[in-house]
Amino acid sequence: MPSDTNKLTPRLVGEFRSIVGPEGCLDQPEDLRCYSYDLYARGFPELVLLPSDPDQVCRILALADRHRIPVTPRGAGSSLTGGPVPLCGGISLSMARMNQILEINVVDRLGRVQPGVVTQDFQKAVAARGLFYPPDPASSPFCTLGGNVATNAGGPRGVKYGVTRDYLLGLTLVLPGGRVLTTGGRSMKNVTGYDFTHFICGSEGQLGVISEITFKLLPHPECVHTVLVLYQNLADAVGSVMQILGAGIIPSTLELMDDHFLKAVDRIYGLDFPAEIGAALLIEVDGPERTVIDQTAAIVRLVQANGARDVRRAETSKDREKLWEARRFGTAALVRQARFLVTLDFSVPISRIHEAVTTIHSVARQQDLEVVIIGHAGDGNLHPMFIYDPTDDTQAAAFKAAEATLCEAMIRISGTLTGEHGVGIEKAAYLSLEKSSLEIELSRQVKQVFDPNLIMNPGKCEWAQTQKITPAFRIT
Ligand SMILES: Cc1cc2nc3c(=O)[nH]c(=O)nc-3n(C[C@H](O)[C@H](O)[C@H](O)COP(=O)(O)OP(=O)(O)OC[C@H]3O[C@@H](n4cnc5c(N)ncnc54)[C@H](O)[C@@H]3O)c2cc1C
């Protein structure tokens, strides 16, 4: 073992720099700061590398593994769980320069990309060819496809179209040491051997670096209609979710927003909501025109029979954009008013959404914390957003208590710790609530197979940890 193991000596930094060139190597304090955070936590890298091709990624991972230097892959850093935050120093490996769309094939209905492509850029590029890439995290204007695969990102369209994993045909993963694993392929059907493609999806940078992705694409939907339904109370809105899905209608989007969220966005953007607004559903239906017209009419009838106070409809893309304003700008509006905001992520069976919402409110009340609830309600995915002052010890402790109570409560009602944001730092301590000891042990063994020296994104999931690591800086 070399004597400088685990240490980024000036000589080693020089070797990394010679791989990526001076323009792909950042080590000044102000640069390191830019790569030190996401929306949940902070931890500084010692070096930032921005490879521009897969060969550079291989050489970086070979050198880093030889010297046991931690490597934390980074897309756009839009994670809400601390996933791309380097907890053990080492290298922040940004994929920002590997941002080429390599192929869009209309006949094979697939797209092949480098990991740093911004999700919305890909959506637009495939739409220009009459195709459709459904996964649409609300962060799609800035997050990357590599980050989406690494977290198995979802989004509003999950209710009908599923998550990133459902569109993966194959990928390339560079392993520590520099070996290259190519999984899956270009065929729509493929059941040869173990399914590494889908296993790697959601691995949060802990097994290797995703350097290329092949996605399955769909034909673009012929028609889309949007409906914004306003309610006087949250219970009616949740009731409508169950009624719509229970009637056998699967909208492409079924988003829930509570009164705090709506009032915040109305205050700043003036969306003309009634003063007594209690909740809203943003519903979108897509498909052949006739089906869309019939399903929209059926939805309007159902919500009107279930306490809707106002139903706003849109059929043109300009009007639809207007109805999306509350959902799109709500978080920004809250952030402008709040000192600090943490977005949690739980998923529960549809029949338990009401219970989940009630529990979230009662836990927030118990801890004397302000909470806002939004969610992709159509697939039971809820995002309680807690607003508090992290510099106030009492409030910080109250938030930690609320987070722990909610993790337990959501598991108790057959929910899951995370529906789309991933584990990162945020949920790492709670994994054993959901995973059996056998699953944790097998995960630990798999991790060892891919990454025997434990250099990939260390300090996050329990099975990846060799020791308890204290984050350099943790927003609590
Ligand atoms: C306003 C807002 C709205 C959001 N809405 C949604 C939503 O609707 N649905 C949703 O699922 N998420 C949402 N998110 C969370 C976040 O955008 C997603 O998790 C997204 O997939 C992260 O992509 P990224 O490129 O920013 O990755 P990063 O945040 O940089 O990284 C995320 C994880 O992926 C790993 N990683 C990144 N690239 C690679 C790679 N090439 N190889 C291996 N590992 C890699 C990192 O190490 C890290 O663990 C939202 C975030 C914000 C700020």
The ligand as an SDF file (V2000), in Angstrom:
LIG
                    3D

 53 58  0  0  0  0  0  0  0  0999 V2000
  -36.8180   22.2610   -6.6800 C   0  0  0  0  0  0  0  0  0  0  0  0
  -36.5030   20.7780   -6.6960 C   0  0  0  0  0  0  0  0  0  0  0  0
  -37.4600   19.8950   -7.1320 C   0  0  0  0  0  0  0  0  0  0  0  0
  -37.1960   18.5230   -7.1370 C   0  0  0  0  0  0  0  0  0  0  0  0
  -38.1540   17.6730   -7.6090 N   0  0  0  0  0  0  0  0  0  0  0  0
  -37.8990   16.3550   -7.6890 C   0  0  0  0  0  0  0  0  0  0  0  0
  -38.8890   15.4580   -8.2030 C   0  0  0  0  0  0  0  0  0  0  0  0
  -39.9760   15.8620   -8.6150 O   0  0  0  0  0  0  0  0  0  0  0  0
  -38.5750   14.1550   -8.2470 N   0  0  0  0  0  0  0  0  0  0  0  0
  -37.3570   13.6650   -7.8250 C   0  0  0  0  0  0  0  0  0  0  0  0
  -37.1270   12.4590   -7.8930 O   0  0  0  0  0  0  0  0  0  0  0  0
  -36.4200   14.5000   -7.3220 N   0  0  0  0  0  0  0  0  0  0  0  0
  -36.6450   15.8140   -7.2480 C   0  0  0  0  0  0  0  0  0  0  0  0
  -35.6830   16.6650   -6.7460 N   0  0  0  0  0  0  0  0  0  0  0  0
  -34.4080   16.1160   -6.2370 C   0  0  0  0  0  0  0  0  0  0  0  0
  -33.2560   16.0400   -7.2900 C   0  0  0  0  0  0  0  0  0  0  0  0
  -33.4260   17.0350   -8.2880 O   0  0  0  0  0  0  0  0  0  0  0  0
  -33.1780   14.6470   -7.9190 C   0  0  0  0  0  0  0  0  0  0  0  0
  -32.7580   13.7150   -6.9390 O   0  0  0  0  0  0  0  0  0  0  0  0
  -32.2300   14.5490   -9.1190 C   0  0  0  0  0  0  0  0  0  0  0  0
  -32.3450   13.2540   -9.6760 O   0  0  0  0  0  0  0  0  0  0  0  0
  -30.7650   14.8120   -8.7760 C   0  0  0  0  0  0  0  0  0  0  0  0
  -30.0540   15.0240   -9.9930 O   0  0  0  0  0  0  0  0  0  0  0  0
  -28.6740   15.8330  -10.0020 P   0  0  0  0  0  0  0  0  0  0  0  0
  -28.1540   15.8170  -11.3910 O   0  0  0  0  0  0  0  0  0  0  0  0
  -28.8300   17.1470   -9.3870 O   0  0  0  0  0  0  0  0  0  0  0  0
  -27.7790   14.8690   -9.1070 O   0  0  0  0  0  0  0  0  0  0  0  0
  -26.9520   15.2460   -7.7880 P   0  0  0  0  0  0  0  0  0  0  0  0
  -27.8360   15.9240   -6.8230 O   0  0  0  0  0  0  0  0  0  0  0  0
  -25.6990   15.9240   -8.1640 O   0  0  0  0  0  0  0  0  0  0  0  0
  -26.5890   13.7880   -7.2640 O   0  0  0  0  0  0  0  0  0  0  0  0
  -27.5750   12.9390   -6.7440 C   0  0  0  0  0  0  0  0  0  0  0  0
  -26.9480   11.5690   -6.4230 C   0  0  0  0  0  0  0  0  0  0  0  0
  -26.5700   10.9220   -7.6280 O   0  0  0  0  0  0  0  0  0  0  0  0
  -25.1770   10.6190   -7.6350 C   0  0  0  0  0  0  0  0  0  0  0  0
  -24.7260   10.8210   -9.0180 N   0  0  0  0  0  0  0  0  0  0  0  0
  -24.9140   11.9170   -9.7940 C   0  0  0  0  0  0  0  0  0  0  0  0
  -24.4090   11.6970  -11.0300 N   0  0  0  0  0  0  0  0  0  0  0  0
  -23.8920   10.4370  -11.0330 C   0  0  0  0  0  0  0  0  0  0  0  0
  -23.2330    9.6250  -12.0000 C   0  0  0  0  0  0  0  0  0  0  0  0
  -22.9950   10.0520  -13.2520 N   0  0  0  0  0  0  0  0  0  0  0  0
  -22.8300    8.3800  -11.6380 N   0  0  0  0  0  0  0  0  0  0  0  0
  -23.0670    7.9030  -10.4020 C   0  0  0  0  0  0  0  0  0  0  0  0
  -23.6890    8.6330   -9.4410 N   0  0  0  0  0  0  0  0  0  0  0  0
  -24.0990    9.8750   -9.7580 C   0  0  0  0  0  0  0  0  0  0  0  0
  -24.5500   11.5570   -6.6100 C   0  0  0  0  0  0  0  0  0  0  0  0
  -23.3810   11.0260   -6.0500 O   0  0  0  0  0  0  0  0  0  0  0  0
  -25.6880   11.6650   -5.5880 C   0  0  0  0  0  0  0  0  0  0  0  0
  -25.6270   10.5720   -4.7100 O   0  0  0  0  0  0  0  0  0  0  0  0
  -35.9310   18.0370   -6.6940 C   0  0  0  0  0  0  0  0  0  0  0  0
  -34.9620   18.9440   -6.2620 C   0  0  0  0  0  0  0  0  0  0  0  0
  -35.2350   20.3000   -6.2640 C   0  0  0  0  0  0  0  0  0  0  0  0
  -34.1680   21.2470   -5.8180 C   0  0  0  0  0  0  0  0  0  0  0  0
  1  2  1  0
  2  3  1  0
  2 52  2  0
  3  4  2  0
  4  5  1  0
  4 50  1  0
  5  6  2  0
  6  7  1  0
  6 13  1  0
  7  8  2  0
  7  9  1  0
  9 10  1  0
 10 11  2  0
 10 12  1  0
 12 13  2  0
 13 14  1  0
 14 15  1  0
 14 50  1  0
 15 16  1  0
 16 17  1  0
 16 18  1  0
 18 19  1  0
 18 20  1  0
 20 21  1  0
 20 22  1  0
 22 23  1  0
 23 24  1  0
 24 25  2  0
 24 26  1  0
 24 27  1  0
 27 28  1  0
 28 29  2  0
 28 30  1  0
 28 31  1  0
 31 32  1  0
 32 33  1  0
 33 34  1  0
 33 48  1  0
 34 35  1  0
 35 36  1  0
 35 46  1  0
 36 37  1  0
 36 45  1  0
 37 38  2  0
 38 39  1  0
 39 40  1  0
 39 45  2  0
 40 41  1  0
 40 42  2  0
 42 43  1  0
 43 44  2  0
 44 45  1  0
 46 47  1  0
 46 48  1  0
 48 49  1  0
 50 51  2  0
 51 52  1  0
 52 53  1  0
M  END
$$$$
